[in-house]
Amino acid sequence: MAVTGSKGMRGAAALMFFLPLACAGAALTPQDEQEIGKLIAQWNVFKNRPQAASAAALYAGQITFYGKTLPLSAVVEQNAAFVQKHPHYTQKIVNRLTIDALDEAQPAAQVTFVKAAGLEASSERYYPATLLVAKQAEGWRIREESDWITESNQQKKKITGSRAGALMA
């Protein structure tokens, strides 16, 4: 059994008093979670029918988009080009969003979920996806977008490419 002196008790009491303040930046309010949920629902609609006007209400000015840092205009162009190339593409979120606050100076959160997506309705696959969102003056915006399968495929291409380069050297 540990015995704590009066200094130890004061230290523990001070720690308990300041600990909530240190973590307060990471807490999300129910309103934050509701706004993030609405943002993700709007993002899902945008992914099926990208329009430049709606992208500004979704994304930050600069986005890490599947591993590449891009300006908003490039993200809009890539989404539009993808849907134009694949007119039957669809995606939908198939489970509850998991929203985890990030411990940063600016309110931010990691949102994870599973989306069903496919170039044809009959070819849907499930993709565990991640969006990082940050609260800005205009409201919550997506600052990073990715999914685990795309990241894995990109990693395989990098490895294959580096092996091919090593073989040619």
NORDALIN-V718608 format. One line per field, one symbol per residue. phi: phi as a letter, one per 40 degrees, with the letter a starting at -180 (. if undefined). psi: psi as a letter, one per 30 degrees, with the letter a starting at -180 (. if undefined). Layout:
phi: ???
psi: ???
This chain:
phi: .cbbccccccccccccccdccccccccbcdcdccccdcdccccccdccacbdcccccbbccbbcbfgbcbcddccccccccccccbcccaaacbaccbbbcbcbccdaabbbabbcaacbdcbcbcbcbbbbbbcbdchcbcbababcccdcccccccccccccccccc
psi: kkkkleeeeeeeeeeeefeeeefeffkkleeeeeeeeeeeeeeeeefeikkeefeffellfkkjjhfkklleeeeeeeeeeeeeeifgkllkkglkkjjkkkilekkllkkklkkkklflefgklkjklkkkkkklefakkkfkklleeeeeeeeeeeeeeeeeeeef.
